[in-house]
Structure formats: structure tokens, C-alpha cells
Amino acid sequence: MNTLTLRAWMTPRRLMAVSVVVALLTIALKTLAWWITGSVGLLSDAMESFVNLAAAMFGLWMVTVAARPADDDHPYGHDKAEYFSSGFEGILILGAAGAIIWAALPRLWAPQPLEQIGWGLALSVASSVLNGVLAWVMLRASRVHRSIALEADAKHLLTDVWTSAGVLIGLLLVGLTGWLWLDAVVAIGVALNIVREGVRLIARSAQGLMDTAVEPEVQAEIDAVLARFTQRSGEQAVVHFDHVLTRKAGQRRFVNLHMHLPPGWTLGRADDLRQQVEHALAQAVPGLHASLQMLPDGVEPLTVDLSEPPEGSVAGHAH
């Protein structure tokens, strides 16, 4: 499947809807596996699937909000809504980890025999395959759409796959050794493992809400375009760029910069070059929103720090 087909058919909203359906299926499979075996490890696995469902539903809502066009109240769009999805998913993961440990501790002190382990393993493997395939598809789509909501949900599903793998290993060890307490130990280990992923998602969401710069590879594309349009006369730059500031918001990328031009250029000639630069940036970084301020060479814009009182005035003095 090529990139264009992936972008057209595997949209964030559509994949989130699929994630909701898969979460319902895995809940049914894993709950049945726990009910058949009585394994607290499988119970922990089933509880995390409820987190998957809540996260997928919230993620579906947030990618729907993020797709809304800009309006008067949100002139830069709604793209940052995806960060709320990622942060919410991280919080849910931490909550699930606490619930798993709470359920496992009593079994650690008083282990219980397990039943029909074979059926439990089969059902758990089936649900893991579903989650693994969906996670792989969502990770690919997240790179195409630059969607942190898709990436967060995919990584959560992968965490669920590793959780299931740990539970399966625990069940196999219980069957081989007869040590019933291993079931609870594996459940607690699973909980501690998913705590790490939850903390990562929350931290990344917080960073996204604080207007971080674009990725290094995107910055390199921007720098390459600007270098191509820089013009020199001997050692002196005739056309050059500075004050290049970037930020990212969900799927969108922004760049603001100054374009210095020879003072003798007509406004029409300067605007023609500006359009060429904007077009080249948009081609190099699809979806990039570029804002260029044209200035005569040797001139810098006046910047005013509003936190400082005007010269000659007395700060804090009221007349």
C-alpha cells in the first residue's frame, strides 16, 4: 500500500473507530479467558483492555475535534486536541496499573489453583494478534498523518501485546512448575511495565502543549530550502533568512522567519520571491504553514518588550 492510499483510507478518525471495535472484541476474549482459568494475570490483561476501550473512545472524540477547521475562537485550528488524547491515555494506563496491582496482591499471599489453562492461552493469543496487527497499521498511519493520538493508541496496544505475552509466560511457568504465586508476580510485573509507558505518554503530551520546535528532520528540510534561495554577491548575502522559529501543533507544523532583500527591489519582485519560497517549503514539508516577513537588507524589525516600562517613565507610579 503506497503513502497516498494509506493517507486516503487510513485516516486517524477511521482507525480510532476500528480501535474501539477491536477493544470490545479483546475485552470479550480476555474476560472469557479469565473466567475460564481464574488467573489473576489474565484478569490484569482484561482490565487493561477496558483502558484500551476508554482510550480509543476518547481518542476518537479528540481526532474528530482536531479535524475541525480554524474558526474565530481558534484561528490556528484545533490540532492540539490530539495531545489531550495522548495525555488521557497515559493517565488511564497508570490507573489500570494500580488496579492490576490491587487485584494481584491478595493472590500473592493466598495463591489459587488455575483451571483450563489451554483455553485461556488460546483466547489470550487471539486477542493479542488482533491488537498487534492494529498497532502495526496505526503506527504506519501515525507517521503518514503525524498524529500523536494514533501513535499513542498504537503504543498502548503494543503495551497490551507485551502484557499478554508476559501473562502467557506466567501461565506456562505455573503449569510447568506448579508455583501458583508466579501468576500474581507476573501480574504485578505487567503493571510496573505499563506504568513506564503511561508516564512517557503524559510527558510527551505536556511537551506538545508547550509549542515545541519541529522534529530535526523537518528542520533540516526547511534549512535546505532556505539555503537554496539564499543569494550572494561575492562574500555578501544579497538575499538571506534569519530568525527562523518553528513549532508543531498536532499534525500541523509552523515556521516564522525574516527574509532580507536588497533595498532596491520592487515590491512585486520581492513578493514573487516570497511566493516561490513558500511554495518550496510547502513541497518540502507537506502541511507546513509558513509566515515570511520581508525586510530590506540591513534592517531589523523593532521589537518591544511590553514587560519593560517605556523609557523615561517610572514603573509602578500612578498619576
C-alpha positions as CSV (number, residue, x, y, z in Angstrom):
1,M,0.0,0.0,0.0
2,N,1.6,3.3,-1.0
3,T,1.6,6.5,1.0
4,L,-1.2,8.2,-0.8
5,T,-3.5,5.2,-0.4
6,L,-2.6,5.0,3.3
7,R,-3.4,8.7,3.8
8,A,-6.7,8.4,2.0
9,W,-8.1,5.3,3.6
10,M,-6.4,5.0,7.0
11,T,-7.4,8.4,8.5
12,P,-7.0,9.0,12.2
13,R,-10.7,9.1,12.8
14,R,-11.3,5.8,10.9
15,L,-8.5,4.0,12.7
16,M,-9.7,5.2,16.0
17,A,-13.2,3.8,15.2
18,V,-11.6,0.5,14.4
19,S,-9.6,0.6,17.6
20,V,-12.9,0.9,19.5
21,V,-14.3,-2.2,17.8
22,V,-11.1,-4.2,18.4
23,A,-11.1,-3.1,22.1
24,L,-14.6,-4.5,22.5
25,L,-13.5,-7.8,20.9
26,T,-10.4,-8.1,23.1
27,I,-12.4,-7.4,26.2
28,A,-14.8,-10.2,25.4
29,L,-11.9,-12.7,24.6
30,K,-9.8,-11.8,27.7
31,T,-12.6,-11.7,30.1
32,L,-13.7,-15.1,28.9
33,A,-10.1,-16.3,29.3
34,W,-10.0,-15.1,32.9
35,W,-13.4,-16.6,33.7
36,I,-12.4,-20.0,32.4
37,T,-9.0,-20.1,34.2
38,G,-9.4,-17.9,37.2
39,S,-5.9,-16.4,36.5
40,V,-5.3,-13.0,38.1
41,G,-2.7,-12.5,35.3
42,L,-5.4,-12.8,32.7
43,L,-7.7,-10.6,34.8
44,S,-5.0,-7.9,34.7
45,D,-4.8,-8.3,31.0
46,A,-8.6,-8.0,30.7
47,M,-8.6,-4.9,32.9
48,E,-6.1,-3.2,30.6
49,S,-8.3,-3.9,27.6
50,F,-11.0,-1.8,29.3
51,V,-8.4,1.0,29.4
52,N,-7.9,0.4,25.7
53,L,-11.6,0.9,25.1
54,A,-11.8,4.1,27.1
55,A,-8.7,5.5,25.5
56,A,-9.9,4.6,22.0
57,M,-13.3,6.3,22.6
58,F,-11.7,9.4,23.9
59,G,-9.1,9.4,21.1
60,L,-11.9,9.1,18.5
61,W,-13.5,12.2,20.0
62,M,-10.2,14.1,20.1
63,V,-9.2,13.4,16.5
64,T,-12.7,14.4,15.4
65,V,-12.2,17.8,17.2
66,A,-8.7,18.1,15.8
67,A,-10.0,17.8,12.3
68,R,-12.3,20.8,12.7
69,P,-11.3,23.8,10.6
70,A,-10.0,27.0,12.1
71,D,-12.6,29.5,13.4
72,D,-12.7,32.9,15.1
73,D,-12.0,31.4,18.5
74,H,-9.3,29.0,17.2
75,P,-7.6,30.8,14.3
76,Y,-4.7,28.2,14.3
77,G,-7.1,25.3,14.2
78,H,-7.9,22.5,16.8
79,D,-4.9,20.2,16.1
80,K,-3.7,20.3,19.7
81,A,-6.8,18.3,20.8
82,E,-4.8,15.2,20.0
83,Y,-2.4,15.9,22.9
84,F,-5.3,15.6,25.3
85,S,-6.0,12.2,23.9
86,S,-2.4,11.1,24.5
87,G,-2.3,12.5,28.0
88,F,-5.7,11.0,28.9
89,E,-4.5,7.6,27.7
90,G,-1.3,7.9,29.8
91,I,-3.5,8.6,32.9
92,L,-5.7,5.6,32.2
93,I,-2.7,3.4,31.8
94,L,-1.5,4.5,35.3
95,G,-4.9,3.8,36.7
96,A,-5.0,0.4,35.2
97,A,-1.6,-0.4,36.6
98,G,-2.8,0.5,40.1
99,A,-5.9,-1.7,39.7
100,I,-3.8,-4.7,38.5
101,I,-1.5,-4.5,41.5
102,W,-4.5,-4.2,43.8
103,A,-6.1,-7.3,42.3
104,A,-2.8,-9.3,42.3
105,L,-1.6,-8.7,45.9
106,P,-4.2,-10.9,47.6
107,R,-3.3,-13.8,45.2
108,L,0.4,-13.3,46.1
109,W,-0.4,-14.0,49.8
110,A,-3.0,-16.7,49.0
111,P,-2.4,-18.3,45.6
112,Q,-5.4,-20.0,43.9
113,P,-5.3,-23.0,41.5
114,L,-5.8,-22.3,37.8
115,E,-8.2,-24.2,35.5
116,Q,-8.3,-24.9,31.8
117,I,-5.1,-23.0,31.1
118,G,-5.0,-24.2,27.5
119,W,-8.3,-22.4,26.6
120,G,-7.2,-19.3,28.4
121,L,-3.9,-19.2,26.5
122,A,-5.7,-19.7,23.1
123,L,-8.1,-16.8,23.8
124,S,-5.4,-14.5,25.0
125,V,-3.2,-15.2,22.0
126,A,-6.2,-14.5,19.6
127,S,-6.8,-11.1,21.3
128,S,-3.0,-10.3,21.2
129,V,-2.9,-11.0,17.4
130,L,-5.8,-8.5,16.9
131,N,-4.1,-5.8,18.9
132,G,-0.7,-6.4,17.3
133,V,-2.0,-6.1,13.7
134,L,-4.0,-3.0,14.6
135,A,-1.0,-1.4,16.4
136,W,1.3,-2.0,13.3
137,V,-1.2,-0.4,11.0
138,M,-1.8,2.6,13.3
139,L,2.0,3.2,13.8
140,R,2.4,3.4,10.0
141,A,-0.6,5.7,9.7
142,S,0.7,7.9,12.6
143,R,3.9,8.6,10.6
144,V,2.0,9.5,7.5
145,H,-0.5,11.8,9.3
146,R,1.9,12.9,12.0
147,S,-0.8,12.1,14.5
148,I,0.2,11.7,18.2
149,A,-3.2,10.4,19.0
150,L,-2.7,7.4,16.6
151,E,0.8,6.9,17.8
152,A,-0.3,6.9,21.5
153,D,-3.0,4.4,20.9
154,A,-0.7,2.2,18.8
155,K,1.9,2.2,21.5
156,H,-0.7,1.4,24.1
157,L,-1.9,-1.5,22.0
158,L,1.7,-2.7,21.7
159,T,2.0,-2.4,25.5
160,D,-1.1,-4.6,25.7
161,V,0.6,-7.2,23.4
162,W,3.6,-7.3,25.7
163,T,1.4,-7.5,28.7
164,S,-0.4,-10.5,27.2
165,A,3.0,-12.1,26.4
166,G,4.1,-11.7,30.0
167,V,0.8,-13.2,31.2
168,L,1.2,-16.2,28.9
169,I,4.7,-16.8,30.1
170,G,3.5,-16.7,33.7
171,L,0.7,-19.2,32.9
172,L,3.2,-21.5,31.2
173,L,5.5,-21.3,34.2
174,V,2.7,-22.0,36.6
175,G,1.8,-25.1,34.5
176,L,5.4,-26.3,34.4
177,T,6.4,-25.6,38.0
178,G,3.2,-25.7,39.9
179,W,4.2,-22.5,41.7
180,L,0.8,-20.7,41.8
181,W,2.3,-17.5,43.2
182,L,4.0,-16.9,39.8
183,D,0.6,-15.8,38.4
184,A,0.4,-12.9,40.8
185,V,4.1,-12.0,40.4
186,V,3.7,-11.8,36.6
187,A,0.6,-9.6,37.0
188,I,2.5,-7.1,39.2
189,G,5.4,-7.1,36.8
190,V,3.0,-6.3,33.9
191,A,1.6,-3.4,35.9
192,L,5.0,-1.9,36.6
193,N,5.9,-2.3,32.9
194,I,2.9,-0.4,31.7
195,V,3.5,2.4,34.2
196,R,6.6,3.4,32.2
197,E,4.5,3.7,29.0
198,G,1.9,5.8,30.8
199,V,4.5,8.2,32.2
200,R,6.0,8.6,28.7
201,L,2.7,9.4,27.1
202,I,1.8,12.0,29.7
203,A,5.3,13.7,29.4
204,R,5.1,13.8,25.6
205,S,1.6,15.3,25.7
206,A,2.8,18.0,28.1
207,Q,5.7,18.8,25.8
208,G,3.3,19.0,22.8
209,L,1.1,21.5,24.6
210,M,4.0,23.8,25.2
211,D,4.8,24.5,21.5
212,T,8.0,22.6,21.0
213,A,10.1,23.0,17.8
214,V,9.6,20.8,14.8
215,E,11.4,17.5,14.5
216,P,15.1,17.6,13.5
217,E,14.4,16.1,10.1
218,V,11.7,18.7,9.4
219,Q,14.0,21.5,10.5
220,A,16.7,20.1,8.1
221,E,14.2,20.2,5.2
222,I,13.4,23.9,6.0
223,D,17.0,24.8,6.2
224,A,17.7,23.1,2.9
225,V,15.0,25.1,1.1
226,L,16.2,28.4,2.6
227,A,19.8,27.7,1.6
228,R,18.6,27.1,-1.9
229,F,17.1,30.6,-2.1
230,T,19.9,32.4,-0.4
231,Q,21.7,34.6,-2.9
232,R,25.2,36.0,-2.6
233,S,27.3,38.6,-4.3
234,G,30.9,37.7,-3.5
235,E,31.1,37.4,0.3
236,Q,27.9,39.4,0.9
237,A,24.5,37.8,1.1
238,V,22.0,39.6,-1.1
239,V,19.0,37.5,-0.1
240,H,19.2,35.8,3.2
241,F,17.0,34.5,6.0
242,D,17.1,34.7,9.8
243,H,15.0,34.5,12.9
244,V,13.7,31.1,11.8
245,L,11.2,30.0,14.5
246,T,9.3,26.7,14.3
247,R,6.5,25.0,16.3
248,K,4.3,22.0,16.0
249,A,0.7,21.5,16.9
250,G,-0.7,18.1,16.4
251,Q,-0.5,17.2,12.7
252,R,0.4,20.8,11.7
253,R,3.8,22.4,11.5
254,F,4.5,26.2,11.5
255,V,7.5,28.3,10.6
256,N,8.0,32.1,11.0
257,L,11.1,33.8,9.6
258,H,12.6,37.0,8.2
259,M,13.5,37.3,4.5
260,H,16.1,40.1,3.9
261,L,16.1,41.5,0.4
262,P,18.1,44.2,-1.5
263,P,16.6,47.7,-0.7
264,G,16.3,48.5,-4.4
265,W,14.0,45.6,-5.3
266,T,10.4,46.5,-6.2
267,L,7.6,45.2,-4.0
268,G,6.4,43.0,-6.9
269,R,9.8,41.3,-7.3
270,A,10.1,40.7,-3.6
271,D,6.6,39.3,-3.3
272,D,7.3,36.9,-6.3
273,L,10.4,35.5,-4.4
274,R,8.3,35.2,-1.2
275,Q,5.7,33.1,-3.0
276,Q,8.5,30.9,-4.5
277,V,10.0,30.3,-1.1
278,E,6.6,29.5,0.5
279,H,5.8,27.1,-2.4
280,A,9.1,25.3,-2.0
281,L,8.6,25.0,1.8
282,A,5.2,23.5,1.3
283,Q,6.5,21.0,-1.2
284,A,9.4,20.0,1.1
285,V,7.2,19.7,4.2
286,P,3.6,18.9,3.3
287,G,1.1,20.8,5.5
288,L,3.7,23.3,6.7
289,H,2.3,26.8,7.4
290,A,5.0,29.4,6.6
291,S,4.9,33.1,7.5
292,L,7.6,35.3,5.9
293,Q,8.3,38.8,6.9
294,M,10.1,40.7,4.1
295,L,12.7,43.3,5.2
296,P,15.3,45.4,3.3
297,D,18.8,44.1,3.8
298,G,20.4,45.6,6.9
299,V,17.1,46.4,8.6
300,E,15.7,44.5,11.6
301,P,12.2,44.8,12.9
302,L,11.6,46.8,16.0
303,T,10.7,44.5,18.9
304,V,9.2,45.9,22.1
305,D,9.3,44.1,25.4
306,L,5.9,45.0,26.9
307,S,7.1,43.8,30.3
308,E,9.6,46.7,30.5
309,P,8.3,50.3,31.2
310,P,8.8,52.9,28.4
311,E,12.0,54.9,28.6
312,G,11.5,57.9,30.8
313,S,8.6,56.5,32.7
314,V,8.6,55.4,36.4
315,A,7.5,51.8,36.8
316,G,4.6,51.3,39.2
317,H,4.0,55.1,39.6
318,A,0.4,56.1,39.2
319,H,-0.6,59.6,38.2
